[in-house]
Amino acid sequence: MATKILIVEDDVNIADLLRLYLEKEGYEVTIANDGGKGVDAFRREQPDLVLLDIMLPVLDGWGVCRTIRAESQTPVIMLTAKGETDDKVTGLKSGADDYITKPFEMPEVLARIEAVLRRSGTVSTAEKNSKRLTFDKLVIDMEAFELTVDGKKIPIPPKEMELLYHMASSPNRVFTRNQLLDEVWGFDYFGDTRTVDVHVKRLREKLEGVSDQWRLKTVWSVGYKFEVGQP
């Protein structure tokens, strides 16, 4: 059964754009154009995740989020044109799981949805057949939580495994340190971006020189990527 996503957004163009991309990824999508209808649709559809705008008619996003959280632990990602820290803190207090500032890029939205669903224990349609990634001399098996390097199983801490899997799931995509903190460590993690550097360094110690077909690459002044096919 497809993963169900509820979009609560009063801007019809944004809602339709989100629907188009999400349905292309295999999600089942429902749209509500105000907060009151959003609450009704949530109770009726029982979605796996909610994309929720803040500035809504009838009932604003904070009110919708608090209502959802009083009834369910369904993941909620807030969508807003505001980027101030106060909004992020308010989102946390209201029970949001993540926060995306408009204007946004769809690849980021899709990646954040996957990350939030993963953290909540919900496997999305796009991930059902991708829990085991295989590259030259490298197998990342999230089902068994095993890392196999050049035929040998390598002990690895959970967060390193999650970080490697997350980057390798999107080969050649560049992730900023802040994106990795949000998508791997979680929206409520307020640690320093140096945490990412430390974990990448430890991964490199395990993976460096194993294959010339892939590598963990630093993209200077930006972040990191799992580079494939460019030895």
C-alpha positions in Angstrom: 0.0 0.0 0.0 1.3 3.5 -0.9 2.5 5.8 1.8 -0.2 8.5 2.3 0.7 12.2 2.6 -1.6 15.0 3.5 -0.7 18.5 2.2 -2.4 21.4 4.1 -1.6 24.4 2.0 -3.8 27.4 0.8 -1.5 28.3 -2.1 -3.1 26.2 -4.9 0.0 26.3 -7.1 2.3 25.1 -4.4 -0.1 22.4 -3.4 -0.4 21.2 -6.9 3.4 21.2 -7.5 3.9 19.1 -4.3 1.2 16.7 -5.4 2.8 16.3 -8.8 6.2 15.4 -7.5 5.0 13.3 -4.7 2.6 11.2 -6.8 5.5 10.7 -9.3 7.5 9.2 -6.4 4.6 6.8 -5.6 3.0 8.5 -2.7 -0.8 8.8 -2.3 -1.6 12.5 -1.8 -4.6 14.4 -0.3 -4.8 18.2 -0.3 -6.6 20.5 2.1 -6.6 24.3 1.5 -7.3 25.6 5.0 -6.6 24.5 8.6 -10.1 23.4 9.4 -10.3 21.2 6.3 -6.8 20.0 7.1 -7.9 18.6 10.5 -10.9 17.0 8.9 -8.8 15.4 6.2 -6.3 14.2 8.8 -9.0 12.4 10.8 -10.6 11.0 7.6 -7.5 9.9 5.7 -5.2 8.9 8.6 -2.1 9.8 6.5 1.5 8.6 7.2 2.9 12.2 7.1 1.6 15.8 6.9 3.1 18.7 5.0 1.7 21.7 6.8 1.8 25.4 5.9 1.9 27.9 8.8 -0.1 30.8 7.3 -3.5 29.2 6.8 -7.1 30.5 6.8 -9.6 29.2 9.4 -6.9 27.6 11.6 -3.2 28.3 11.3 -0.5 25.7 11.0 0.4 25.9 14.7 -3.2 25.1 15.7 -3.4 22.3 13.2 -0.1 20.8 14.4 -1.2 20.9 18.0 -4.5 19.3 17.2 -2.8 16.5 15.3 -0.3 16.0 18.0 -3.0 15.7 20.6 -4.5 12.8 18.7 -1.5 11.1 17.0 2.2 10.9 16.6 2.0 11.1 12.8 5.1 13.0 11.5 4.5 16.7 10.6 6.8 18.8 8.4 6.0 22.5 8.5 6.2 24.7 5.4 6.6 28.4 5.7 8.0 31.5 4.0 9.4 32.6 7.3 13.0 31.6 8.3 13.3 33.1 11.7 14.6 31.0 14.6 11.4 31.8 16.6 9.3 30.0 14.0 11.5 26.9 14.2 11.3 26.9 18.0 7.5 27.4 17.8 7.4 24.4 15.4 9.2 22.3 17.9 6.9 23.3 20.7 3.9 22.5 18.6 5.2 19.0 17.9 6.6 19.4 14.4 9.2 16.8 13.2 10.9 19.0 10.6 10.7 22.5 9.0 11.2 23.6 5.4 11.4 27.3 4.4 9.9 28.6 1.2 11.0 28.8 -1.6 12.2 25.2 -1.5 13.7 22.8 -4.0 11.7 19.6 -4.5 14.7 17.3 -4.1 15.1 18.7 -0.6 11.4 18.2 0.2 11.6 14.6 -1.0 14.8 13.9 1.0 13.3 15.4 4.2 10.1 13.3 3.8 12.2 10.2 3.4 14.3 11.1 6.5 11.3 11.9 8.7 9.5 8.7 7.6 12.7 6.7 8.4 13.0 8.2 11.8 9.3 7.6 12.6 9.6 3.9 11.5 7.4 4.3 8.5 8.9 2.9 5.3 8.0 5.0 2.3 7.1 3.6 -1.2 10.4 4.9 -2.6 12.4 3.1 0.1 10.6 -0.3 0.2 13.1 -1.8 -2.2 16.2 0.2 -1.2 17.1 -0.9 2.3 20.2 -2.7 0.9 22.6 -0.7 -1.2 25.3 -2.4 -3.2 28.4 -0.9 -4.7 31.8 -2.2 -5.7 33.2 -4.0 -2.6 30.6 -2.3 -0.5 27.2 -3.5 0.9 25.2 -1.2 3.1 22.4 -3.4 4.6 20.0 -1.4 6.8 17.6 -4.4 7.2 20.4 -6.4 8.9 22.2 -3.2 10.0 25.4 -4.6 8.6 28.3 -2.9 6.7 30.3 -5.2 4.4 33.6 -3.8 3.0 35.6 -5.9 0.6 33.8 -9.1 1.7 34.3 -8.4 5.5 31.6 -7.3 7.9 32.8 -4.1 9.6 31.6 -3.1 13.1 30.0 0.4 12.8 28.1 2.7 15.2 24.4 3.3 14.3 24.8 7.0 13.5 27.7 6.3 11.1 25.7 3.6 9.4 22.7 6.0 9.0 24.9 8.8 7.7 26.5 6.5 5.1 23.2 5.0 4.0 21.6 8.4 3.7 24.4 9.8 1.4 24.7 6.6 -0.6 21.0 6.5 -1.2 21.5 9.7 -3.3 24.8 9.1 -5.1 26.5 12.3 -6.3 24.1 14.6 -4.4 25.9 17.2 -2.4 24.7 17.6 1.2 25.5 20.6 3.4 26.5 19.9 6.9 23.2 21.4 8.2 21.2 19.2 5.8 22.9 16.1 7.2 22.3 17.2 10.8 18.6 17.8 10.0 18.1 14.7 7.8 20.2 12.1 9.8 20.4 13.4 13.4 16.9 15.0 13.3 15.1 18.3 13.5 15.4 18.5 17.3 19.2 18.0 17.3 21.0 21.2 18.1 24.6 20.0 17.9 27.5 21.6 16.1 28.1 20.9 12.4 31.5 19.5 13.5 29.6 16.4 14.5 29.1 15.6 10.8 32.9 16.2 10.1 33.8 13.7 12.9 31.5 11.0 11.6 32.6 11.4 8.0 36.3 11.2 9.2 35.5 7.9 11.0 33.7 6.5 7.9 36.7 7.4 5.8 38.9 5.4 8.1 36.7 2.4 7.4 36.3 3.0 3.6 39.3 4.8 2.3 41.0 3.1 -0.7 38.6 0.2 -0.9 37.4 1.0 -4.4 38.1 3.5 -7.2 34.4 3.4 -8.2 33.1 5.4 -5.3 34.3 7.6 -2.4 33.2 10.0 0.3 34.1 13.3 -1.2 34.4 16.7 0.5 32.9 19.5 -1.5 34.8 22.5 -0.2 32.8 25.3 1.4 29.6 23.2 0.9 29.6 19.8 2.5 29.9 16.1 1.4 28.7 13.7 -1.2 28.9 9.9 -1.9 30.5 10.1 -5.3 30.0 7.2 -7.7 31.4 6.6 -11.2 34.0 9.3 -11.1 37.3 7.7 -10.0 
